[in-house]
Amino acid sequence: MQENSRWHLLETADQVAVAACQQILKAAGQAIADQGKFKFVLAGGTTPEKVYRLLAAAEADWANWVIYYGDERCLPVDHADRNSAIPERVWLSKVAIPATQVFPIPAELGGEQSAALYRPIVAAALPFDMVLLGMGEDGHTASLFPGHIHNEDELVHAVYNSPKPPPERVSISAKALSNTQQLIFLITGTNKQDIVKAWRAGEDLPIAHIVPENPVDIYIDSSAYQE
């Protein structure tokens, strides 16, 4: 995958967020011009929060954005640790994307049931226009963790025994996340240095299984990237 990628090295996490936001807005405009809508998969975790805050302040054709989530934690709907909580609070609640065009994963129902309900939603959406992902210190992305084995042909997996709480989650599969026109990875912080080196060296990490046809854009700050 490293051969099919564009590394954007920026000094700070704020600069990473600005650059990624610019690419997202450009992709949205192009997708809406071409097909009337922009199908966008959101990342969880705290790294993308800066991007979501920038999007909240941007001008866009929000009525034609369609939102999906790459993964979700099996927690109550209103739990602050759900992946949907940050984008909803800092961005989606502030712009005019119709509620019928936001597709949260119903992870409060448990892994198996919510994965089964989300599969037809993903199937109808493919290919995505853009997927936004982060990376954990262990090389996981979405809720695809090292050592976990899933049916590669599934579009959405129930995830158990997550090494990070909560143990039960739901994740769009590597196959489905790879079925996108554009894919952005956001990577910031000194705690990512070692796993970035491992990824670049070709280790078999979950993040390396996301392989779209088009080049991947990796936005990384100087503290996470070391030669």
C-alpha positions as CSV (number, residue, x, y, z in Angstrom):
1,M,0.0,0.0,0.0
2,Q,2.9,2.4,0.7
3,E,3.6,2.5,-3.0
4,N,0.1,3.6,-3.7
5,S,0.1,6.5,-1.3
6,R,0.8,10.2,-1.0
7,W,2.5,11.3,2.2
8,H,1.7,14.9,3.3
9,L,4.2,15.8,6.0
10,L,3.1,18.9,7.9
11,E,4.6,20.6,11.0
12,T,1.6,20.5,13.4
13,A,-1.7,18.7,14.0
14,D,-3.5,21.9,13.2
15,Q,-1.9,22.0,9.8
16,V,-2.9,18.4,9.2
17,A,-6.5,19.2,10.0
18,V,-6.5,22.3,7.7
19,A,-5.1,20.3,4.8
20,A,-7.4,17.4,5.2
21,C,-10.4,19.7,5.5
22,Q,-9.5,21.4,2.2
23,Q,-9.3,18.0,0.5
24,I,-12.6,16.9,1.9
25,L,-14.4,20.1,0.8
26,K,-12.9,19.8,-2.7
27,A,-13.9,16.2,-3.0
28,A,-17.4,17.0,-1.8
29,G,-17.8,19.7,-4.4
30,Q,-16.6,17.4,-7.2
31,A,-18.8,14.5,-6.1
32,I,-21.9,16.7,-5.9
33,A,-21.1,18.2,-9.3
34,D,-20.7,14.7,-10.8
35,Q,-23.5,12.7,-9.1
36,G,-25.5,15.0,-6.9
37,K,-24.3,13.8,-3.6
38,F,-21.2,13.2,-1.5
39,K,-20.9,9.9,0.4
40,F,-18.5,10.4,3.3
41,V,-17.4,7.9,6.0
42,L,-16.3,9.4,9.3
43,A,-13.5,8.3,11.6
44,G,-13.8,8.1,15.3
45,G,-11.4,9.0,18.0
46,T,-10.1,12.5,18.9
47,T,-7.6,13.1,16.0
48,P,-10.4,14.0,13.5
49,E,-12.1,16.5,15.9
50,K,-10.0,19.4,14.6
51,V,-11.2,18.5,11.0
52,Y,-14.9,18.3,12.1
53,R,-14.6,21.8,13.8
54,L,-13.2,23.2,10.6
55,L,-16.0,21.7,8.6
56,A,-18.5,23.2,10.9
57,A,-17.2,26.7,10.0
58,A,-17.0,26.0,6.3
59,E,-19.4,26.8,3.5
60,A,-20.6,23.7,1.6
61,D,-23.6,22.2,-0.1
62,W,-24.6,20.4,3.0
63,A,-28.0,19.3,1.7
64,N,-26.2,16.8,-0.6
65,W,-23.8,15.3,1.9
66,V,-24.5,11.7,3.1
67,I,-22.7,10.6,6.3
68,Y,-21.6,7.1,7.4
69,Y,-19.4,5.9,10.2
70,G,-16.4,3.6,9.8
71,D,-16.9,2.0,13.2
72,E,-18.8,2.4,16.4
73,R,-18.5,1.3,20.1
74,C,-21.3,-0.8,21.5
75,L,-22.5,1.8,24.0
76,P,-25.8,3.6,24.7
77,V,-27.0,6.0,22.0
78,D,-26.2,9.1,24.2
79,H,-22.9,7.8,25.6
80,A,-20.1,10.4,25.3
81,D,-17.6,7.7,24.2
82,R,-19.4,6.7,21.1
83,N,-17.6,7.6,17.9
84,S,-20.6,9.5,16.7
85,A,-20.6,11.8,19.7
86,I,-17.8,14.2,18.7
87,P,-18.8,14.8,15.0
88,E,-22.4,15.2,16.1
89,R,-21.5,17.7,18.8
90,V,-18.9,19.8,17.0
91,W,-20.1,19.6,13.4
92,L,-23.3,17.8,12.3
93,S,-25.5,19.6,14.8
94,K,-24.3,22.9,13.3
95,V,-24.8,22.4,9.6
96,A,-27.8,21.6,7.4
97,I,-27.1,18.0,6.5
98,P,-30.6,16.4,6.6
99,A,-31.0,13.9,9.4
100,T,-32.2,11.3,6.9
101,Q,-28.8,11.5,5.3
102,V,-26.8,10.6,8.4
103,F,-26.4,6.9,9.1
104,P,-25.1,6.1,12.6
105,I,-24.3,2.5,13.3
106,P,-27.0,1.2,15.8
107,A,-24.3,-0.3,18.0
108,E,-26.4,0.0,21.1
109,L,-28.1,-3.1,19.8
110,G,-25.0,-5.2,20.2
111,G,-22.4,-6.3,17.7
112,E,-24.2,-8.9,15.7
113,Q,-27.5,-7.2,15.3
114,S,-26.1,-3.7,14.5
115,A,-23.6,-5.2,12.0
116,A,-26.5,-7.0,10.3
117,L,-28.5,-3.8,10.1
118,Y,-25.6,-1.7,8.8
119,R,-24.6,-4.1,6.0
120,P,-27.4,-3.2,3.6
121,I,-26.8,0.5,4.3
122,V,-23.1,0.1,3.3
123,A,-24.0,-2.1,0.3
124,A,-26.3,0.6,-1.0
125,A,-23.7,3.3,-0.5
126,L,-20.7,1.7,-2.2
127,P,-18.5,3.0,-3.7
128,F,-18.0,5.7,-1.1
129,D,-16.7,9.1,-2.3
130,M,-14.4,9.6,0.6
131,V,-13.3,7.6,3.7
132,L,-11.6,9.3,6.7
133,L,-9.5,7.1,9.0
134,G,-7.1,7.3,11.8
135,M,-4.5,4.9,13.2
136,G,-3.9,3.6,16.7
137,E,-0.6,2.9,18.3
138,D,-1.0,-0.8,17.5
139,G,-1.7,-0.1,13.8
140,H,-5.5,-0.6,14.1
141,T,-7.8,1.5,12.0
142,A,-11.6,1.8,12.5
143,S,-12.1,-1.2,14.9
144,L,-10.0,-3.5,12.9
145,F,-7.4,-4.7,15.4
146,P,-4.1,-6.8,15.0
147,G,-4.7,-10.5,15.5
148,H,-8.5,-10.3,14.8
149,I,-9.8,-12.5,12.1
150,H,-12.9,-11.6,10.1
151,N,-14.8,-12.9,7.1
152,E,-13.1,-10.8,4.4
153,D,-16.2,-10.8,2.3
154,E,-18.4,-9.1,4.9
155,L,-19.1,-5.5,4.5
156,V,-19.5,-4.9,8.2
157,H,-18.1,-6.9,11.1
158,A,-19.2,-7.5,14.7
159,V,-16.0,-7.0,16.7
160,Y,-15.4,-8.7,20.1
161,N,-12.5,-8.7,22.5
162,S,-11.2,-5.3,21.5
163,P,-7.9,-4.5,23.2
164,K,-9.3,-1.1,24.0
165,P,-12.6,-0.6,25.8
166,P,-15.3,-1.2,25.2
167,P,-14.6,-4.8,24.1
168,E,-17.7,-5.0,21.8
169,R,-17.7,-2.9,18.6
170,V,-18.9,-2.8,15.0
171,S,-16.6,-1.9,12.1
172,I,-17.0,-1.5,8.3
173,S,-14.6,-4.1,6.8
174,A,-11.3,-3.4,5.1
175,K,-12.9,-4.5,1.8
176,A,-15.7,-2.0,2.1
177,L,-13.5,0.8,3.4
178,S,-11.2,0.3,0.4
179,N,-14.1,0.7,-2.0
180,T,-13.9,4.5,-2.1
181,Q,-12.8,7.2,-4.6
182,Q,-10.6,8.9,-2.0
183,L,-9.2,7.8,1.3
184,I,-7.5,10.0,3.9
185,F,-5.5,8.8,6.9
186,L,-4.9,11.4,9.8
187,I,-1.9,10.6,11.9
188,T,-0.6,12.9,14.6
189,G,1.5,12.7,17.8
190,T,4.8,11.3,19.0
191,N,3.0,8.1,20.2
192,K,2.5,7.1,16.6
193,Q,6.2,7.2,15.6
194,D,7.0,3.5,16.1
195,I,3.9,2.2,14.4
196,V,4.3,4.6,11.4
197,K,7.9,3.2,11.0
198,A,6.5,-0.4,11.1
199,W,3.8,0.5,8.6
200,R,6.3,2.1,6.2
201,A,8.5,-1.0,6.6
202,G,5.7,-3.2,5.3
203,E,4.6,-4.9,8.5
204,D,1.2,-6.7,8.3
205,L,-0.9,-4.3,10.2
206,P,-4.7,-3.7,9.9
207,I,-4.1,-0.3,8.4
208,A,-2.1,-1.9,5.5
209,H,-5.2,-3.9,4.5
210,I,-7.0,-0.7,3.4
211,V,-6.1,-0.7,-0.3
212,P,-8.3,1.5,-2.6
213,E,-7.6,1.6,-6.3
214,N,-6.7,5.3,-6.1
215,P,-3.7,6.6,-4.1
216,V,-4.2,7.0,-0.4
217,D,-3.6,10.5,1.1
218,I,-1.7,10.3,4.4
219,Y,-1.7,13.6,6.4
220,I,0.9,13.3,9.2
221,D,2.5,15.8,11.5
222,S,6.2,16.1,12.2
223,S,6.0,14.5,15.7
224,A,4.5,11.3,14.2
225,Y,6.9,11.0,11.3
226,Q,10.6,10.2,11.8
227,E,13.0,9.0,9.2
